[in-house]
Every structure is written in structure tokens, then in C-alpha cells.
Amino acid sequence: MIGLKPAAALLAATAIAAPFALAANGPARAVQIQSQSQSAGLTGLWDATVNVEGTLIPFKLQLAQDGSGVRGVFFDGERPINPSNRGSFQAGRLQLAFDSYATRLDARLQNGALRGTYASPTLTYAIEARPARPVVYGKGPGIAGDWLIANPNSKSEKAWRLIVQQKADRTYATILRVDGDTGTLSGGFQNGLYRLSRYAGERPGLLEMSPQKDGSLDIRLVDDDFGKQMLKAYRPDMAAKRGVALPADPARFTGVKDKNEPFRFAAKDFAGKTVTNADPRFKDKVVLVNIMGSWCPNCHDEAPFMEALYKKYHSKGLEIVALDFEKPDQLPNPWRIKAFIKKYGLTYTVLLAGDRANVLKVLPQTVNLKAWPTTFFLGRDGKVKIVHVGFTSPGSGAHDARLKAEITREVEGLLAQKG
């Protein structure tokens, strides 16, 4: 169980001015959350399930109650993630707001169970909650390490990477795609297969892996991006023999039409002023142009790393400008990106670039810009030198460490070059 600070203090420290009530006009999907009885209060660890296309996906939720104030935290594997900004529990009604995702949990405690909804402006999940119970998993065959999954899709990918870690009776996995990974799914071996799941207020996923005699894995995957899929995973050497293509290279996936031209952009800041690549703040600087959105889970993974880069190298000539592309509901009042900025303490430039559907109109110089986040590395001459697509989370293990080290080396190399 994860220890939390007193809820009232945390709520006061993180509260921001943003709408609390959200429209729940999207398609309804069932969610079940296991919680505690009213006499025991809300504080504690809860088991949960979210229904994606008729499949229940388990996850955990931690609540900490202090009087009428409540704080909720989701989990990525064993790591607490996406804390609520504020919450209340009055007259049997629990309300939690998660501003950086523009979502709200609203449920009532009745007969020892919480029932209600988890909603964004475009999607509503029904919820039910009961107390968490300890789970003991069986001992299955070792499957730790990297695997390849053949899966041609609309993003021009031909394969994904499956990364599995095992600790005692617990198993953790993530699927690494060109735009980043799925977060850490966790679980263990039961009834002849590994069953792992994840939901942290975003990226619901269920991964069932059945080891086969030939050393492969039969996989059933359910998630909100690709629906239900039956897949096959092979160790890299076996995948090569079977003709499985390598996953897309994030450093070669997206490009620009002419590298000899300066990379141009124009977007408004929060004061309504248009900022372009010709702004004096970018002159003779190494500039990372980060294509992102507050709705994008992998952008949430990336933001703390970007801020750390900016703090370390800004005095040496690094600028970062995030071009924020939002969903239409956020365009009149972009409070979600403001919550995103506050959540991660961002001090680099963030500009409002408009509707994400118009990204190619805003950035016509790009080629194959299909994934969020994508970052264009500009040299001191304003021209694109490197492009990186996607971003990993700690669930990708060594791949996450290598990506961060690679980006750091590339920034240092560009800073060392003369203007």
C-alpha cells in the first residue's frame, strides 16, 4: 500500500482554477471499482475494473480521506501516477477531479460499494467499487526480456516490441510502439497464462500471454487504441527467422521535405500573442520543437524529462517550444493544458497551436507526422537536424534509459556546434 500525505493539505497545494463539472455526453462504457465500506471510510487501496469493448480490465486506485477532502491516485505498475487535483466526500458522494486529463470521478457509496462514473467531456465510464484483496500468483515459465509482435497498422508500423519484467510472483509488461509505450501492465500467472492489466485514468489495457511449446507467446490484447486483437510474440532471433519486420525506428519515422530550409512555426501564447520561429528568443539557439497535447499519455511521460533538459541546458543555449494541439472542446478555454503545465512545473515555452486534426496544415513542411509526441531538433541555424517520435515510460526499462541518454547526447552535440 502506498503512503499518501494528508489529503486536505495535498488538495490545497494542488488546487487550480478550472471547471470541476464535466459534460458526460460520450459513449457509456462500464467500469467497476472495488472500495471500502462507509464505516471504514474511503482511505485505502481499491481494486477496480474498466469495461473496454465488453472486456473487464482490472486496475488499482488509492484513496486518502481527511474529513470531507479526498485524494485519489492511480498506478502504473507499482508506481503511483496521475493524482487528483482536489476531491470531496459529502453525504455519501465521492468526487475527484483530474484536471490535466479533464476527467472527473463521481460516485456514491451505497451498501458498501461505490457506484458512479469516470468521465471526460467526450467519454463516460460507469464505476463500481469494493475493497482491495491480496492476490497470490502461481509460478509460470520465465518470459522476461524482449519480444517482437508482427502487427501492421495505420501508423505505418509493421511490428511492436513487447518488454517483460518479472519480480518474484509479479510480472510487468509494456508494448513499445512508435509513439511510445502503453504504460506498465501488471499481474501474474493464473490458470495457465499470464494476465496483466493497467488503467491510470488513461490507456486502459489487458494483456493475456500464453506460453507455447515452440517458445512463442499467444497474445490476447484489449486496449482503447486498437480494440481487441489476437497476436503472436517471438523472441528477436525467432522473429527474424519467421520474417517478422523490426519495429519502426523513432529517429527515422518522421522527417521534413527539405532539411535546407528553416523549420517554420507560428502559434499563440496564453496572452494571445503570435510567436514564430523568428522570435528573438530562438535566434542562434538550439531549439526543440515538441509536438504534443495534454490529452496524450506519452506526452505526460515526456514532459518531466523535457523540463529537466531545459533546466540543465537552457543557460548553454537550449530553447524548448511545445506546440500544443488540443481536442476541439479545449480550444475556447484551454484549461487542461494549463493544468498540465502546472502539474509538471514546466518553465519552457508552450504555445497553443490549435485543433490536433489540423496539425499538417499548421506544419506543412513535415513528412509522415502521425504520432504524438514528435520532437524536431533544430540547430543554431534554425534547420532540422534530428527528429524523434514518441516517448517511453519507466515500463520500457532499458529502452527508456537509452532513449533519454540518446536525446541528451544529441542536445549536447547540437549545443557544441557553432551557429
N, C-alpha and C positions, 0 to 999 in steps of 0.2 A: 504494500500500500504506500502511495506517495504522500509525504507530508506536505501540507499546504499552510501558508501564512493565514492569520485570521482574516476571514472573508471581508469583514467590514473595511479593514484597512486597505486591503488589496483593491476593493471596489472603488474606494475613494481615490486611490492613487492612479487608477487606470481609466476612470470615467471620462468620456469626452462628449462634446455636444454633437449628437447625431440622432436621427429619428430612431425611436425604440420600436414602435409598431410597424410591422412589415406586412405588405399585401401577401396573402396566401392564395393566389389565383392560379398557381401552376397545377400540373397534373398530380393527383394524390398518389403517394406510394406509402405502403405500411412500414412502420418502424416499431420495434419493441425494445424497451429498455427495462432491465430488471433493477429495482430500487429497494429502499428500506421502508419499514412501517412508520406510520405517523408518530407512534410513541417513541421510536428510536431516533427521530429526526432525519434529516437528509444527509448528514455528514457520513462519508464513506465511499467505498468503491462499488460501482454498479456494473452489472453485466448488461449487454444491450444487443439487439439485432436490428438491422435495417433491411427492408424488403426491396431488392432490386430485380425487377422483371420476374417477380414471384419467388425469388430465392432469398432466404433469410441470411444476412451477413452479420455475424457476431462482432461486437466491439466492447470496449470498456469506457466508463465515464466516472470521473472522480468529482464528488461534490463536497464542499466545505461550507457549513452554515454557521452564521454568527448572528443570532437574533433573527430579524427578518431579512438580513442580507445573505446572499448565497453566491458562491463562485463555483463555476464548473470548468473542468479541464478534460480534454480528450487525450488519447495516447497514440503515439507512433511506435509500435513495438512496446518497449518498456519506457519510452521517453515521453514525459508529459508535453503536450503541444496544444496550441490554439486555446488559451484560457479565455473565459468570458470577460467582457469589459465591466459588466455590472449585472446584478440579478436580485431577485426578491422572492420571498416565500410568505404569502399572506393569505389567510382564510383557505388554506389547502391548495393554493395555486402557486406553482413554480414558474418563474420567468427568468430566462437568461438571454442576454444579448451578446452576439459575437460580431462586433462592428466591422472588422477588417474583411469579413466574408458577407456582410449584410444579411446575417441569419439570426433567427430567434427560436429558442426552445420555450414552449408554452404548454404546461401540463398541469393536471390536477391529481392530487393524492386521494385515492378512493379505495377503501378496503385493502389497504396495504400495497397498492400498486399505483404508479404514476401513468396517466394516460393523457395524451395530447398530441402536439405537433412539433416538428422541427422544420422551419420554413425559411425560404428566401423569397425575394419578390416574384420569382418565376417557378418555384417548385416547393411542394409541401410533402413532408413525410409524417405519417401518423406514428405516435410513440406509445409504448407501454413499458413499465419499469418494475424490477424486483431486485432483491439483494444479490450481490455477487457471491458465488460459491467457489471454493478452491477446486482446481481441476488437476488430476494426475494423468499424464500421458504415458502411453506404452513405449517400448523400445523398438524402433524400426530400423531398417538398413540405413547406413550412413549415406546422405545425399548432399553433404556440404560442398560448396565450391561453385564454379561457373558452369552454366548450361546454355545452349543455344536453342531457340524456338523459331522454326520457319513460320512466318506469318506475313505475307504480302498484304499491304493495306493502302488506304487512300493517301497516306502521308509519304508515299514513295519508299517506304521501308520494305525490306524483304525478310528481315529476321529481327528478333529481340534477344536480349541477354537476360537469363534468369540467374539471380545470385542468391545462394542459400547459405545461411549460417546456422550452426547447431550448438546449443549450450545446455548440457545436462539433458533433461527431457523436453526442453523447449526448442522449437525450430522457428527461424525467422527467414523471410524471403522478400525480395523485391524484383519486379520486372523492369529492366532498364530499356527504355525506348529512346528514340532520337530526341524527344523533347524533355527527357528526364525520367526519373523512376516513379513507381507507383506508391512510394512510401513503404514503410516496413509492415508487412503482414506477419502475424504471429500466431502460433498454435502448436500442434504436435501430432503424434502418430496415434490414430484411433481406427479400429475396425479395418485394418489392412491398408490404410492410406494416410498421407499427411494432409491435414485440413488446417489451413491458415486463413486469417481474415484481418481486415482493417477497416475502420471508419473513424475519421477525426474531424467530423463536420464537413469533410470533402473527401474525394477519392475513395468511395466505398469499393471494396474488392474482396472476393472469395477465391482462394486458390486450393484446389484439391489435386494432390500429386500421388499417383500410384506407381511405385517402382516395378519395372518389368524385368524378366529374366535376361533379356539382351542388354541390360544396363541403361535403358532409356526410361523416361518418365511419361506416362499418360497423364494429361493435364485437363482438368475442367476449370475454366476461368470465367468468373462473372464479375463485370465491373460496369460503371456508368458510361464509360467511353465507347466500349466495343460490344456491350451486351454479353451474351453467353457464347462461349467458344470451347470447342474440344481441340486441344493442341498436343503436340509431341515435342519433348525436350531431349536433347542429346548432349553428351559431353563434347567439347570442341573437336577432339580428334575423330570421334564417331560422326559428328555432324559434317565434317569435311569429306569423309568417305561417302556419305549419303548425298552429297551435293547441296547441303544447306548453305545458303549465302551468309556472309558475315553481316552483322548489324551495320546500319548506316554510320558513317564517320561524322560525328557532330561538327568537326572542323572543316568538312568539305560539303556539307549538305546544302548550305545556303551561300549565295555569293552576290556579286553586283555585276551589272552589264559591262561597265568599263572602270577598271581599277585606276585608270589615269585621271579620272575626274574626281573632284572633291565630293564627299558624301554630303548631300543636302537634306536638311530637315527644317520644318517650321511648325511650332505648336505654341499654345498659350500657357503661361504660368497661372498660378491661382489668383493673381491680381488682374488677369485678362490681357496681359501684355504678350505680344507675339515674340518668341525667342527663336532665333535661327542659328544655323551653324556658323554664320558670320559674326555672331555676337563676340565682343572683345574678350569675354571670359574664356573663350576657346582658342584664341589666337596663339599659335606656336605651342599648343598643349597636346598631349596625348589624350584622346577623348574616347571613352567607351560609350557608345550609343546603345542603350539597353531597351529592347522592345519588350514590354511587359504589360500586365494587367492585374488589378487587385483580385480578380476572380480566378486567377491562375495559381494552382497549388505549387507548381515548381518555381514560380516567381517568389512565393513566400519562402521557399527553401533558399533561393538565391540572394534575397535582399540583405540578410545579415553579413554574408560574405562580401557583397559589393560595398557595404558601408565600411567594413574592416579594411578593404583595399583602399578606399577613398581616404580614410584617416591616416593610413600608413604612407601613401604616396602623393597625396594632394600637394604637399609642400615641395615635391620634386617635379611637379608639372602635370599631374594627372587630374583630369576632369571626368566626371561621370554624369551623363544626362539620360534619365529614364523617360522614354516616350510611352505614356500610359494610355492604352486603348481599352475602353470600357464597354460594357453592355449598355444598350440604349437607356435602360431605366436609371442609370447613374449619370447620364450626361447633363440633365438640368441642374442637379445638385450632387456633385461627386464626393459625397461624404465618406464612401467606403475607402477610396484611395487616401483620403486624409487620415482615416483610422489606420490604414496600412503603414503610412509614413510614421505615425506616432508609435505604433506597435514595435517597429524595428529601429526607431530613433534615427531615421535617415536624414543626413545633412547635405547630400549631393542634390543636384538639380532634378526635379520631377516636373514634367510638362504634360498637359492634357492634350492628347493627340486625336481624340475623338472616338468614334464607333469602331470597334475591332473589325467589323465587316469591311471597313474602308482602308485597311492597312496598306494594300497595294496601291491605292490612289494617293495616299499620303507619302509613300516611299516607292516611287516608280522605278528607281534605279536598281531595286533588289531583284534577285533571281531565286525562285523556289523558297520564298519566305512563307513557310507553312506551320511553324511551331513557335510556341511561347514557352519560355523566353528565348530570344535570339539577341546576341550582342555583337555589334560591329566595332572592331578596334581600329581607330583612326590614328595615323601617325601625326607628327607635328605639322605635316603639310596638309592635313585635312582629308587624306585619301585612305581608303580601306586597306588595311594590311592583313587582317585576320578576321574571321567570323566564327563565332561559337554558337551552336544551337543547343538549347536545353540546359538543364542543371540537375544535379543529383542531390540526394539526401543522405544522411548517415547510413541508411539501409543499404546503400550500394558499396559500403565497406571500402576496400582498397581503391575501387574505381572513383569514389568520392574524393579520397585523399589525392589521387593522381590528377584529377581534374583541377582541383584547387591549386595544386603545385604548378601545373602546366600554365594556368591562367596567370599566376603570379610571375612566373618566368617570362611570359610573353609581355606583360606590362613592364617589367624591369628592362627587357630588351628594347622596347619601343622608347622608353624614357632615356635610355642611354644614347639613342640616335640624335644627331644634330637636326635642327629644324631646317 
